[in-house]
């Protein structure tokens, strides 16, 4: 459904549309936030992308982050213009999520 939902104390605290990976599939399963960082470059084999908010949930390779290069999120975008496996969210939502989430928070991707 290309949607991220963050619950705090069993109440929905944040909801946003996302873009995930298709060709570079976003891993499915149960994870935990392993680290957070601000203002970093994500470096892959064929890209360097600056992000303001990075929330890693599977090693250093997969995380939730802002994607200021995108003008829209959600729907079927991931099928033709997906991420490299991360969960892309709008800048303002990333800013808010980053301030609320802590290392160790469960992350479920299905």
Backbone as a ProteinNet text record, in pm:
[ID]
protein_1_A
[PRIMARY]
XXXXXXXXXXXXXXXXXXXXXXXXXXXXXXXXXXXXXXXXXXXXXXXXXXXXXXXXXXXXXXXXXXXXXXXXXXXXXXXXXXXXXXXXXXXXXXXXXXXXXXXXXXXXXX
[TERTIARY]
81.8	0	85.3	218.7	309.8	275	256.2	222.2	304.9	356.4	425.6	333.9	323.7	246.6	336.9	343.8	422.8	327.6	334.8	249.7	331.6	279.1	341.7	235.9	270.5	175.4	43.9	57.2	-57.3	-151.2	-104.1	-184	-107.8	-180.5	-119.3	-65.2	67.6	132.1	173.9	193.7	236	197.6	149.5	115.4	159.1	221	264.5	274.8	260.1	285.7	436.1	478.5	620.4	647.3	776.1	820.6	922.8	901.8	995.3	1062.2	1142.6	1212.4	1136.6	1151.7	1096.2	1209.9	1287.5	1401	1504.4	1526.6	1609	1510.5	1456.9	1344.7	1377.3	1282	1289.3	1267.4	1355.5	1339.3	1210.6	1147.6	1026.5	1063.1	991.4	1014.8	1008.3	1059.4	1062	1204.1	1219.6	1350.3	1340.5	1449	1450.4	1535.2	1504.5	1589	1725.3	1830.3	1965	2049	2014.6	2087.4	2010	2049.1	1992.2	2107.1	2090.9	2193.9	2129	2197.8	2151.9	2251.1	2201.3	2281.9	2396.9	2360.6	2461.3	2441.7	2545.8	2538.4	2518.3	2418.1	2397.4	2470.5	2557.6	2642.8	2617.4	2582.7	2562.1	2654.5	2639.5	2725.1	2710.4	2588.5	2564.9	2498.4	2512.4	2449.7	2514	2498.5	2527.1	2407.8	2340.4	2221.6	2234.9	2224.1	2227.4	2089.3	2085.3	1958.7	1978.1	1870.5	1873.9	1847	1761.3	1719.9	1732.7	1814.4	1841.2	1807	1719.9	1679.2	1703.9	1815	1853.8	1777.4	1728	1658.1	1717.6	1810	1876.4	2020.7	2108.8	2248.1	2260.4	2356.3	2373	2311.4	2261.2	2215.1	2069.7	1985.3	1842.5	1792.1	1713.9	1661	1541.4	1489.9	1381.1	1446.2	1421.1	1483.2	1402.6	1430.5	1370.1	1423.6	1349.5	1390.5	1347.6	1428.3	1391.7	1389.2	1444.9	1444.5	1310.6	1223.5	1091.7	986.2	893.8	784.8	656.4	650.5	532.3	573	483.5	507	379.7	394	278.5	236.5	120.4	63.7	153.4	165.3	240.5	380	426.4	556	668.5	665.9	774.1	793	689.4	698.6	788.5	793.4	875.3	988.3	974.6	1075.4	1094.8	1122.8	1138.8	1272.2	1284.5	1408.7	1511.5	1628.3	1731.6	1711.7	1593.2	1561.4	1519.8	1548.5	1509.3	1363.1	1314.8	1179.8	1192.5	1152.6	1157.7	1030.6	1046.2	930.2	952.6	845.4	860.6	944.9	1013.5	1104.5	1038.5	924.4	858.4	819.9	777.2	742.2	867.8	978	1104.1	1152.8	1140.7	1181.5	1102.7	973.2	887.6	916.5	925	951.8	1086.2	1187.1	1321	1318.2	1238.4	1232	1157.3	1073	992.1	1051.4	1116.1	1158.4	1291.6	1310.5	1435	1498	1627.8	1698.4	1631.9	1609.2	1542.4	1394.8	1336.4	1195.2	1171.9	1072.6	1042.7	1000.6	1040.2	1002.5	949.4	827.3	765.8	737.3	790.3	768.1	700.3	585	510.1	445.6
-120.5	0	125.7	111	224.7	331.5	284.6	372.3	335.4	436.3	417.1	465.6	385.5	424.8	407.8	511.1	505.7	518.8	418.6	415.9	445.5	528.9	558.2	532.1	446.1	407.8	357	273.3	210.9	309.2	431.6	530.2	576.2	593.3	638.8	779.9	795.9	925.4	991	910.8	964.8	866.9	921.4	839.7	916.6	847.7	913.7	813.9	864.9	785.1	769.9	659.5	629.4	580.8	570.3	501.1	398.6	273.7	166.7	118	14.1	-39.5	-151.8	-161.8	-275.5	-360.8	-304.4	-380.5	-408.1	-311.5	-329.7	-337.6	-452.7	-469.2	-427.7	-360.1	-329.1	-460.4	-491	-618.6	-622.1	-737.9	-758	-833.8	-804.4	-876.5	-785	-837.2	-764.4	-718.5	-590.8	-531.1	-437.8	-371.9	-267.9	-153.6	-32.5	81.4	55.9	55.8	27.4	153.1	259.6	385.7	498.6	620	739.6	833.9	913.7	1011	1128.7	1242.2	1364.3	1406.8	1460.6	1521.1	1431.1	1323.2	1227.5	1197.2	1144	1094.2	944.1	897.6	755.1	719	621.1	588.5	444.8	429.5	298.4	281.3	171.7	144.4	249	300.7	393.8	524.6	560.5	684.5	736	865	930.8	1021.7	1001.7	1081.3	1142.6	1274.2	1344.2	1336.9	1301	1301.8	1376.2	1438.1	1511.8	1421.4	1321.1	1233.1	1087.2	1012	870.9	788.7	689.9	598.3	457.2	396.9	264.4	155.6	58	-54.8	-190.1	-195	-321.5	-289.4	-302.9	-267.7	-122.9	-96.3	39.3	54	-55.9	-56.4	-14.3	-35.8	-9	81.9	180.1	272.7	348.5	432.1	524.2	661.6	734.5	866.6	959.2	1089	1187.9	1166.9	1214.1	1205.5	1335.7	1439.4	1572.2	1580.2	1481.4	1478.1	1429.8	1381.1	1334.5	1442.1	1453.9	1550	1483.1	1350.6	1279.1	1142.6	1086.6	960.4	878.1	747	659.1	603	540.6	484.5	381.8	391.8	295	344.5	453.9	512.9	410.2	327.3	230.4	134.8	115.1	19.4	68.5	198.9	253.2	342.5	394.9	486.1	459.2	332.6	292.2	334.4	314	344.3	234.3	249.4	145.3	41.9	39.9	-55.2	11.6	139.3	212.8	255	309.6	363.3	515.2	572.6	717.5	780.9	889.5	962.6	1113.1	1192.5	1336.9	1398.3	1507.4	1574.1	1606.3	1672.7	1713.4	1593.2	1485.4	1363.6	1298.7	1301.5	1245.8	1324.6	1455	1541.6	1506.5	1490.7	1459.1	1319.1	1220.4	1083.4	1074.1	1139.5	1136.2	1186.7	1289	1345.7	1254.6	1165.6	1080.2	941.3	887.1	746.5	730.5	615.6	588.7	458.7	447.7	323.2	210.9	99.3	-14.3	-24.8	79.4	76.9	-30.5	-115.5	-217.8	-156.4	-221.9	-181.9	-307	-300.4	-412.7	-371.9	-448.6	-419.9	-541.1	-516.8	-625.5	-581
0	0	0	4.5	-2.1	102.3	224.7	336.7	458.2	527.2	653.6	764.6	869.3	987.1	1108.7	1192.1	1314.4	1433.1	1519.8	1637.9	1762	1849.2	1978.2	2085.3	2180.2	2285.8	2226.3	2124	2056	1987.7	1962.4	1891.8	1768.3	1658	1534.4	1553.7	1542.4	1563.5	1432.9	1326.4	1197.8	1088.1	979	861.9	738.6	643.1	520.8	405.8	286.2	166.6	150.2	89.1	72.8	-69	-101	-221.3	-176.4	-212.6	-178.9	-307	-293.9	-409.9	-476.3	-607.2	-679.8	-734.1	-828.3	-881.7	-772.9	-686.5	-567	-451.3	-430.3	-338.5	-195.6	-136.3	5.7	80.9	176.4	247.3	328.3	328.7	408.9	534.6	641	765.5	886	996.7	1123.5	1151.3	1177.6	1203.1	1323.1	1354.6	1456.9	1406.1	1451.2	1418.4	1482.1	1399.2	1449.8	1466.5	1393.3	1408.7	1342.1	1377.6	1317.3	1284	1179.4	1143.7	1072.4	1076.4	1009.8	904.2	796.3	690.3	645.2	577.2	529.9	381.6	321	184	187.5	115.3	95.5	-32.9	-25.5	-139.3	-183.9	-311	-370.9	-489.5	-558.7	-674.8	-784.2	-801.5	-911.4	-867.9	-740.8	-694.4	-565.7	-544.7	-418	-393.2	-280.7	-250.4	-111.7	-104.4	23	86.1	214.6	288.5	420.2	464.6	590.6	710.4	690.6	800.5	758.5	829.6	800.1	922.8	905.2	1012.3	960.3	1000.9	951	1025	949.2	1012.6	976.3	881.5	847.8	811.5	908.8	887.2	845.1	757.8	704.7	566.9	513.1	374.3	356	454.5	438.7	549.7	508.8	607.1	554.4	640.7	609.3	601.4	493.2	481.7	392.4	407	319.2	177.8	81.5	-59.6	-126.7	-105.9	-154.3	-306.8	-375.1	-521.8	-576.4	-490.8	-535	-512.5	-606.9	-591.8	-544.2	-550.2	-503.5	-447.2	-367.3	-298.3	-302.7	-285.8	-277.6	-412.3	-410.9	-533.3	-598.8	-728.6	-808.4	-846.3	-788	-823.6	-816	-712.9	-691.6	-809.6	-890.2	-1000.5	-1114.3	-1136.9	-1245.5	-1197.1	-1076.1	-1023	-874.5	-842.8	-704	-645.5	-517.1	-446	-473	-414.9	-422.1	-310.6	-250.9	-145.3	-15.8	-3.1	117.5	110.1	219.6	226.8	219	106.1	85.2	138.4	215	265.6	245.5	244.8	228.3	340.9	307.5	400.9	535.5	533.1	659.2	744.8	679.9	753.9	811.8	735.2	784.8	905.6	897.9	1008.6	1135.4	1120.1	1234.7	1288.8	1198.3	1240.8	1313.1	1258.5	1317.7	1461.4	1487.5	1623.3	1721	1670	1757	1778	1677	1679.9	1752.4	1814.7	1887.1	1837.8	1859.3	1828.2	1906.9	1840.7	1903.9	1871	1813.7	1775.8	1671	1687	1586.9	1452.9	1345	1209.4	1140.7	1093.7	1024.4	880.1	787.5	645.8	582.6	524.1	461.8	333.8
[MASK]
++++++++++++++++++++++++++++++++++++++++++++++++++++++++++++++++++++++++++++++++++++++++++++++++++++++++++++++

